[in-house]
Amino acid sequence: MTATPHIPTIKSSEDAEALCAMLESRLDTLEAVIREETDHLATARLSDAFALYDRKASEARSYERSFLAFRHNVVALARYKPTGLERIKMRHGSLQASLEANLKTLQTLTSVSENILRGVAREVSSTRSLSTYGKTGQVDTIKGGTTTPPLMVSVRY
C-alpha cells in the first residue's frame, strides 16, 4: 500500500501564487531534462541520453505530484486568480512542443535503426556468387548456397 501524498490546500492568494510558482518550477525542470535528452538523442549520444532516465522519471513524478495539488485546488485557484495561471498555460504549451520534438527524434532513431537491421539481415541472408579465375584463366562463377561467407574485418584504419 502506498502513502497518499500531502496535498496543500490554498487558503489565500499568496498560497495560490506559491502553488503556481512551484508548478512552474517543476515544468521548467522537467522540460530542461527532456530537451537535454532530445539533444543527446539527436546527436547520437545514446548512452548520455539513457543516463538521464532516472532523473527524467524523478522530475516527471515531482511534476505529477505538483499537478495533482494544482488540480485539487482548482476552485481556489479560480477564486484567487493568481498571475501565474497564464504563465503555466504557456509553459504547458512549451512542454508539449518539447515532448513532441523528443518523440519525433525517438521515432527517427527507431526508423533508422530498423532500416540498418533490415539491411544487415538482407545482406547476411542473401546468396553470394564468387568470381574466381579457373584453371583455364577464365572467370568462373561459383554460386553460393544458403550459407553465407564469413565477414571480413579490416584491421587498417
ROSE-4610 file (N, C-alpha, C; in Angstrom, 1 decimal, always signed):
// ROSE-4610
residu = [M/M/M/T/T/T/A/A/A/T/T/T/P/P/P/H/H/H/I/I/I/P/P/P/T/T/T/I/I/I/K/K/K/S/S/S/S/S/S/E/E/E/D/D/D/A/A/A/E/E/E/A/A/A/L/L/L/C/C/C/A/A/A/M/M/M/L/L/L/E/E/E/S/S/S/R/R/R/L/L/L/D/D/D/T/T/T/L/L/L/E/E/E/A/A/A/V/V/V/I/I/I/R/R/R/E/E/E/E/E/E/T/T/T/D/D/D/H/H/H/L/L/L/A/A/A/T/T/T/A/A/A/R/R/R/L/L/L/S/S/S/D/D/D/A/A/A/F/F/F/A/A/A/L/L/L/Y/Y/Y/D/D/D/R/R/R/K/K/K/A/A/A/S/S/S/E/E/E/A/A/A/R/R/R/S/S/S/Y/Y/Y/E/E/E/R/R/R/S/S/S/F/F/F/L/L/L/A/A/A/F/F/F/R/R/R/H/H/H/N/N/N/V/V/V/V/V/V/A/A/A/L/L/L/A/A/A/R/R/R/Y/Y/Y/K/K/K/P/P/P/T/T/T/G/G/G/L/L/L/E/E/E/R/R/R/I/I/I/K/K/K/M/M/M/R/R/R/H/H/H/G/G/G/S/S/S/L/L/L/Q/Q/Q/A/A/A/S/S/S/L/L/L/E/E/E/A/A/A/N/N/N/L/L/L/K/K/K/T/T/T/L/L/L/Q/Q/Q/T/T/T/L/L/L/T/T/T/S/S/S/V/V/V/S/S/S/E/E/E/N/N/N/I/I/I/L/L/L/R/R/R/G/G/G/V/V/V/A/A/A/R/R/R/E/E/E/V/V/V/S/S/S/S/S/S/T/T/T/R/R/R/S/S/S/L/L/L/S/S/S/T/T/T/Y/Y/Y/G/G/G/K/K/K/T/T/T/G/G/G/Q/Q/Q/V/V/V/D/D/D/T/T/T/I/I/I/K/K/K/G/G/G/G/G/G/T/T/T/T/T/T/T/T/T/P/P/P/P/P/P/L/L/L/M/M/M/V/V/V/S/S/S/V/V/V/R/R/R/Y/Y/Y]
num = [1/1/1/2/2/2/3/3/3/4/4/4/5/5/5/6/6/6/7/7/7/8/8/8/9/9/9/10/10/10/11/11/11/12/12/12/13/13/13/14/14/14/15/15/15/16/16/16/17/17/17/18/18/18/19/19/19/20/20/20/21/21/21/22/22/22/23/23/23/24/24/24/25/25/25/26/26/26/27/27/27/28/28/28/29/29/29/30/30/30/31/31/31/32/32/32/33/33/33/34/34/34/35/35/35/36/36/36/37/37/37/38/38/38/39/39/39/40/40/40/41/41/41/42/42/42/43/43/43/44/44/44/45/45/45/46/46/46/47/47/47/48/48/48/49/49/49/50/50/50/51/51/51/52/52/52/53/53/53/54/54/54/55/55/55/56/56/56/57/57/57/58/58/58/59/59/59/60/60/60/61/61/61/62/62/62/63/63/63/64/64/64/65/65/65/66/66/66/67/67/67/68/68/68/69/69/69/70/70/70/71/71/71/72/72/72/73/73/73/74/74/74/75/75/75/76/76/76/77/77/77/78/78/78/79/79/79/80/80/80/81/81/81/82/82/82/83/83/83/84/84/84/85/85/85/86/86/86/87/87/87/88/88/88/89/89/89/90/90/90/91/91/91/92/92/92/93/93/93/94/94/94/95/95/95/96/96/96/97/97/97/98/98/98/99/99/99/100/100/100/101/101/101/102/102/102/103/103/103/104/104/104/105/105/105/106/106/106/107/107/107/108/108/108/109/109/109/110/110/110/111/111/111/112/112/112/113/113/113/114/114/114/115/115/115/116/116/116/117/117/117/118/118/118/119/119/119/120/120/120/121/121/121/122/122/122/123/123/123/124/124/124/125/125/125/126/126/126/127/127/127/128/128/128/129/129/129/130/130/130/131/131/131/132/132/132/133/133/133/134/134/134/135/135/135/136/136/136/137/137/137/138/138/138/139/139/139/140/140/140/141/141/141/142/142/142/143/143/143/144/144/144/145/145/145/146/146/146/147/147/147/148/148/148/149/149/149/150/150/150/151/151/151/152/152/152/153/153/153/154/154/154/155/155/155/156/156/156/157/157/157]
x = [+0.9/+0.0/+0.9/+0.6/+1.4/+0.7/+1.5/+1.0/+0.5/-0.6/-1.1/-0.3/+0.2/+1.0/+0.2/+0.8/+0.2/-0.1/-1.3/-1.7/-2.1/-1.3/-1.6/-2.9/-3.5/-4.8/-4.6/-5.1/-4.9/-6.0/-5.4/-6.3/-6.1/-5.2/-5.0/-4.5/-4.4/-3.9/-2.3/-1.7/-0.2/+0.0/-0.9/-0.8/-1.0/-2.0/-2.2/-1.0/-0.4/+0.8/+2.0/+2.1/+3.2/+3.0/+1.7/+1.4/+1.7/+1.4/+1.7/+3.2/+3.9/+5.4/+6.0/+5.5/+6.0/+5.8/+4.6/+4.3/+5.1/+5.3/+6.1/+7.5/+8.0/+9.4/+9.6/+8.6/+8.6/+8.5/+7.7/+7.6/+9.0/+9.6/+10.9/+12.0/+12.0/+13.0/+12.7/+11.5/+11.1/+11.4/+11.1/+11.3/+12.8/+13.6/+15.1/+15.6/+15.2/+15.7/+15.3/+14.0/+13.5/+14.3/+14.6/+15.4/+16.8/+17.4/+18.7/+18.7/+17.7/+17.7/+17.5/+16.7/+16.4/+17.7/+18.5/+19.8/+20.7/+20.8/+21.7/+21.3/+20.0/+19.5/+19.7/+19.5/+19.7/+21.1/+22.1/+23.5/+24.1/+23.2/+23.6/+24.4/+24.3/+24.9/+23.9/+23.7/+22.6/+22.9/+24.2/+24.5/+24.2/+24.5/+24.2/+22.7/+22.0/+20.5/+19.9/+20.4/+19.9/+20.3/+21.4/+21.8/+20.8/+20.0/+19.1/+17.8/+17.6/+16.3/+15.9/+16.7/+16.3/+16.0/+16.8/+16.5/+15.2/+14.9/+13.7/+12.5/+12.6/+11.5/+11.2/+12.3/+12.1/+11.4/+11.9/+11.3/+9.8/+9.5/+8.1/+7.2/+7.7/+6.9/+6.7/+7.7/+7.6/+6.6/+6.7/+5.7/+4.3/+4.2/+2.8/+2.2/+3.1/+2.6/+2.1/+2.9/+2.5/+1.3/+1.1/-0.1/-1.3/-1.1/-2.3/-2.7/-1.7/-2.1/-2.8/-2.3/-2.9/-4.4/-4.6/-6.0/-6.9/-6.3/-7.1/-7.6/-6.8/-7.2/-7.7/-8.3/-8.7/-9.8/-10.7/-11.7/-11.1/-10.2/-9.5/-8.6/-8.0/-7.2/-8.1/-9.3/-10.3/-10.8/-10.9/-11.3/-10.2/-9.0/-7.9/-7.2/-7.4/-6.9/-5.4/-4.5/-3.1/-2.5/-1.5/-1.0/-0.2/+0.2/+0.9/+0.1/-1.2/-2.0/-1.8/-1.7/-1.4/+0.0/+1.0/+2.3/+2.3/+1.6/+1.5/+0.9/-0.1/-0.7/+0.3/+1.1/+2.1/+3.2/+3.6/+4.6/+4.2/+2.9/+2.4/+2.5/+2.2/+2.4/+3.8/+4.7/+6.2/+6.6/+6.1/+6.4/+5.9/+4.7/+4.1/+5.0/+5.5/+6.4/+7.7/+8.2/+9.4/+9.2/+8.0/+7.7/+7.5/+6.9/+6.7/+8.0/+9.0/+10.3/+11.0/+10.9/+11.5/+11.0/+9.7/+9.0/+9.4/+9.5/+9.9/+11.3/+12.2/+13.6/+13.7/+12.9/+12.9/+12.3/+11.3/+10.7/+11.7/+12.5/+13.5/+14.6/+15.1/+16.1/+15.6/+14.3/+13.7/+13.7/+13.3/+13.2/+14.6/+15.6/+17.0/+17.5/+17.3/+17.9/+17.2/+15.9/+15.2/+15.7/+15.9/+16.5/+17.9/+18.7/+20.0/+19.9/+19.1/+18.9/+18.4/+17.4/+16.9/+17.9/+18.8/+19.8/+20.9/+21.2/+22.2/+21.6/+20.3/+19.7/+19.6/+19.3/+19.2/+20.6/+21.6/+23.0/+23.4/+23.1/+23.5/+22.8/+21.5/+20.7/+20.8/+21.4/+21.5/+22.5/+22.2/+23.2/+24.2/+25.4/+26.6/+27.0/+27.6/+28.3/+29.7/+30.6/+32.0/+32.6/+33.4/+34.0/+35.5/+36.0/+37.4/+38.0/+39.3/+39.9/+40.1/+39.6/+39.8/+41.1/+41.2/+42.5/+42.8/+41.7/+41.9/+42.2/+42.2/+42.4/+41.1/+40.0/+38.8/+38.1/+37.2/+36.5/+35.4/+35.5/+34.4/+33.6/+32.3/+31.4/+30.9/+31.1/+30.7/+29.5/+28.4/+27.2/+27.3/+26.9/+26.9/+25.6/+25.7/+24.5/+23.7/+23.1/+22.3/+23.2/+24.5/+25.4/+26.0/+26.3/+27.0/+28.4/+29.2/+30.6/+31.0/+32.1/+32.5/+32.7/+32.4/+32.6/+34.1/+34.6/+36.0/+36.0/+37.0/+37.2/+38.6/+38.6/+39.9/+40.5/+41.8/+42.4/+43.1/+43.1/+43.7/+42.6/+43.0/+42.1/+42.2]
y = [-1.2/+0.0/+1.2/+2.2/+3.4/+4.5/+5.4/+6.5/+7.6/+8.2/+9.3/+10.5/+11.2/+12.4/+13.5/+14.4/+15.5/+16.5/+16.9/+17.9/+19.2/+20.3/+21.5/+22.1/+22.8/+23.4/+24.9/+25.6/+27.0/+27.7/+28.7/+29.4/+30.9/+31.3/+32.8/+32.9/+34.2/+34.5/+34.2/+34.3/+34.0/+32.5/+31.7/+30.2/+29.9/+30.6/+30.3/+30.7/+31.8/+32.2/+31.2/+30.8/+29.8/+28.5/+28.0/+26.8/+26.9/+28.1/+28.3/+28.4/+29.0/+29.1/+27.7/+26.9/+25.5/+24.7/+24.8/+24.0/+24.5/+25.8/+26.4/+26.0/+25.9/+25.5/+24.0/+23.2/+21.8/+21.6/+22.4/+22.4/+22.8/+23.8/+24.2/+23.1/+22.5/+21.4/+20.2/+19.8/+18.7/+19.0/+20.1/+20.5/+20.5/+21.0/+21.1/+19.7/+18.8/+17.4/+16.8/+17.0/+16.5/+17.1/+18.3/+19.0/+18.4/+18.2/+17.7/+16.3/+15.4/+14.1/+14.2/+15.1/+15.2/+15.6/+16.5/+16.9/+15.8/+15.0/+13.8/+12.8/+12.6/+11.6/+12.1/+13.4/+14.0/+13.9/+13.9/+13.9/+12.5/+11.5/+10.1/+9.8/+10.5/+10.2/+9.4/+8.2/+7.4/+7.1/+6.8/+6.5/+7.7/+8.9/+10.1/+10.3/+10.0/+10.1/+9.1/+7.9/+6.8/+7.1/+7.8/+8.2/+9.1/+9.8/+10.8/+10.1/+8.8/+8.2/+8.4/+8.1/+8.2/+9.6/+10.6/+12.0/+12.4/+12.0/+12.4/+11.7/+10.5/+9.8/+10.5/+10.9/+11.6/+13.0/+13.7/+15.0/+14.9/+13.8/+13.6/+13.3/+12.5/+12.2/+13.5/+14.3/+15.5/+16.5/+16.6/+17.4/+16.8/+15.5/+14.9/+15.2/+15.1/+15.5/+17.0/+17.8/+19.2/+19.5/+18.8/+19.0/+18.4/+17.3/+16.8/+17.9/+18.5/+19.6/+20.7/+21.0/+22.1/+21.8/+20.5/+20.1/+20.0/+19.6/+19.5/+20.9/+21.9/+23.3/+24.2/+23.6/+24.3/+25.4/+25.1/+26.0/+27.2/+27.0/+28.1/+28.9/+28.3/+29.0/+29.9/+29.4/+30.2/+31.4/+31.2/+32.3/+33.4/+33.0/+33.9/+34.5/+33.8/+34.2/+34.7/+33.8/+34.1/+34.5/+35.3/+35.8/+34.7/+33.6/+32.5/+31.6/+31.7/+30.8/+30.9/+32.1/+32.3/+31.8/+32.1/+31.6/+30.0/+29.4/+27.9/+27.4/+28.1/+27.7/+27.7/+28.8/+29.0/+27.9/+27.6/+26.7/+25.3/+25.0/+23.7/+23.5/+24.6/+24.6/+24.4/+25.0/+24.8/+23.4/+22.8/+21.4/+20.5/+20.7/+19.9/+19.9/+21.1/+21.2/+20.4/+20.5/+19.7/+18.2/+17.8/+16.4/+15.9/+16.7/+16.3/+16.2/+17.2/+17.1/+15.8/+15.5/+14.3/+13.1/+13.0/+11.9/+11.7/+12.8/+12.8/+12.3/+12.7/+12.3/+10.8/+10.3/+8.9/+8.1/+8.6/+7.9/+7.8/+8.9/+8.9/+7.9/+7.8/+6.9/+5.4/+5.2/+3.9/+3.5/+4.4/+4.1/+3.8/+4.6/+4.4/+3.1/+2.8/+1.5/+0.3/+0.4/-0.7/-0.8/+0.3/+0.2/-0.4/-0.1/-0.7/-2.2/-2.6/-4.0/-4.8/-4.2/-4.8/-5.0/-4.0/-4.1/-5.1/-5.2/-6.2/-7.6/-7.8/-9.1/-9.5/-8.5/-8.8/-9.2/-8.5/-8.9/-10.2/-10.5/-11.8/-12.9/-12.8/-13.9/-14.0/-13.1/-13.2/-14.3/-14.9/-15.8/-15.1/-15.6/-14.9/-15.7/-15.0/-15.7/-15.1/-16.0/-15.6/-15.7/-14.7/-14.7/-15.0/-16.1/-16.5/-16.9/-17.0/-17.5/-19.0/-19.7/-21.1/-21.5/-22.8/-23.4/-22.9/-22.5/-22.1/-20.6/-19.9/-18.5/-17.7/-18.4/-17.7/-17.5/-16.5/-16.2/-17.3/-18.0/-18.9/-18.3/-18.5/-18.0/-19.2/-19.1/-20.1/-19.6/-20.3/-19.9/-20.3/-19.4/-19.7/-20.4/-21.2/-21.9/-21.0/-21.7/-21.0/-20.4/-20.9/-20.4/-19.2/-18.3/-17.1/-17.1/-16.4/-16.4/-15.7/-15.9/-15.2/-13.7/-12.9/-11.5/-11.2/-10.2/-9.8/-8.5/-8.4/-7.2/-6.6/-5.4/-4.8/-4.2/-4.5/-4.0/-2.7/-2.3/-0.9/+0.1/+1.3/+2.4/+3.4]
z = [+0.0/+0.0/+0.0/-0.8/-0.9/-0.1/+0.4/+1.2/+0.3/+0.7/-0.1/+0.2/-0.9/-0.7/-0.1/+0.7/+1.3/+0.2/+0.0/-1.0/-0.3/-0.5/+0.1/-0.3/+0.7/+0.4/+0.3/-0.7/-0.8/+0.0/+0.9/+1.7/+1.5/+0.6/+0.4/-1.0/-1.4/-2.8/-2.8/-1.6/-1.5/-1.7/-1.1/-1.3/-2.8/-3.5/-4.9/-5.7/-5.4/-6.2/-5.9/-4.7/-4.3/-5.1/-5.1/-5.8/-7.3/-7.9/-9.3/-9.5/-8.6/-8.8/-8.7/-7.8/-7.6/-8.9/-9.4/-10.6/-11.8/-11.9/-13.0/-12.9/-11.6/-11.4/-11.9/-11.5/-11.9/-13.4/-14.0/-15.5/-16.1/-15.6/-16.2/-16.0/-14.9/-14.7/-15.5/-15.6/-16.5/-17.9/-18.4/-19.8/-20.1/-19.2/-19.4/-19.5/-18.7/-18.8/-20.2/-20.6/-21.8/-23.0/-23.0/-24.1/-24.1/-22.9/-22.8/-23.4/-23.1/-23.7/-25.2/-25.7/-27.1/-27.8/-27.2/-27.8/-27.9/-26.8/-26.8/-27.9/-28.0/-29.0/-30.4/-30.6/-32.0/-32.4/-31.5/-31.8/-31.6/-31.5/-31.4/-30.2/-29.1/-27.8/-27.0/-27.4/-26.7/-25.3/-25.0/-23.6/-22.7/-23.2/-22.4/-22.2/-23.3/-23.2/-22.2/-22.3/-21.4/-19.9/-19.7/-18.3/-17.7/-18.5/-18.0/-17.5/-17.7/-17.5/-16.0/-15.0/-13.6/-13.3/-13.8/-13.5/-14.1/-15.3/-16.0/-15.3/-14.9/-14.2/-12.8/-12.1/-10.9/-11.1/-12.1/-12.4/-12.8/-13.6/-14.0/-12.8/-11.9/-10.7/-9.9/-9.7/-9.0/-9.6/-11.0/-11.7/-11.5/-11.6/-11.4/-10.0/-9.0/-7.6/-7.6/-8.2/-8.2/-9.0/-10.1/-10.9/-10.2/-9.4/-8.6/-7.6/-7.0/-6.0/-6.7/-7.9/-8.7/-9.0/-9.5/-9.8/-8.6/-7.5/-6.2/-5.8/-6.1/-5.7/-6.8/-7.8/-9.0/-8.6/-7.7/-7.3/-6.6/-5.7/-5.0/-6.0/-7.0/-8.0/-8.8/-9.1/-9.9/-9.0/-7.7/-6.9/-6.7/-6.5/-6.2/-7.5/-8.6/-9.9/-9.8/-9.4/-9.4/-10.8/-10.8/-12.1/-12.7/-12.0/-12.6/-13.5/-13.5/-14.3/-15.8/-16.3/-17.7/-18.1/-17.2/-17.4/-17.5/-16.6/-16.6/-17.9/-18.4/-19.6/-20.8/-20.8/-21.8/-21.6/-20.4/-20.1/-20.5/-20.4/-20.8/-22.3/-23.0/-24.5/-24.9/-24.1/-24.4/-24.1/-23.0/-22.6/-23.7/-24.2/-25.2/-26.5/-26.8/-28.0/-27.8/-26.6/-26.3/-26.3/-25.8/-25.8/-27.3/-28.1/-29.5/-30.2/-29.9/-30.6/-30.1/-28.8/-28.2/-28.9/-29.0/-29.7/-31.1/-31.8/-33.2/-33.4/-32.5/-32.5/-32.2/-31.3/-31.0/-32.1/-32.8/-34.0/-35.1/-35.3/-36.3/-36.0/-34.8/-34.4/-34.5/-34.2/-34.4/-35.8/-36.7/-38.1/-38.7/-38.3/-38.8/-38.4/-37.1/-36.6/-37.2/-37.5/-38.1/-39.6/-40.3/-41.6/-41.6/-40.7/-40.6/-40.4/-39.4/-39.1/-40.3/-41.0/-42.2/-43.3/-43.5/-44.4/-44.1/-42.8/-42.4/-42.6/-42.2/-42.3/-43.8/-44.7/-46.1/-46.7/-46.2/-46.7/-46.2/-44.9/-44.3/-45.0/-45.3/-45.8/-47.3/-48.0/-49.4/-49.9/-51.0/-51.6/-52.3/-52.3/-52.9/-54.1/-55.1/-56.2/-56.2/-56.2/-56.2/-57.6/-58.0/-59.2/-59.0/-59.5/-59.4/-60.7/-60.8/-62.0/-61.9/-63.0/-63.0/-63.6/-63.9/-64.5/-65.8/-66.6/-67.9/-68.0/-66.9/-66.9/-67.1/-67.3/-67.4/-66.1/-66.0/-64.8/-64.6/-63.4/-63.1/-62.0/-62.1/-61.1/-60.3/-59.0/-58.1/-57.3/-57.5/-56.8/-55.3/-54.5/-53.0/-52.7/-51.7/-51.2/-50.2/-49.3/-48.3/-47.2/-47.2/-46.1/-46.6/-45.7/-46.0/-45.8/-46.6/-46.4/-45.2/-44.6/-43.4/-43.7/-42.7/-42.8/-42.7/-43.5/-43.4/-42.6/-41.8/-41.0/-41.3/-41.7/-42.0/-40.7/-40.4/-39.2/-39.5/-40.7/-41.0/-40.8/-40.4/-40.1/-41.2]
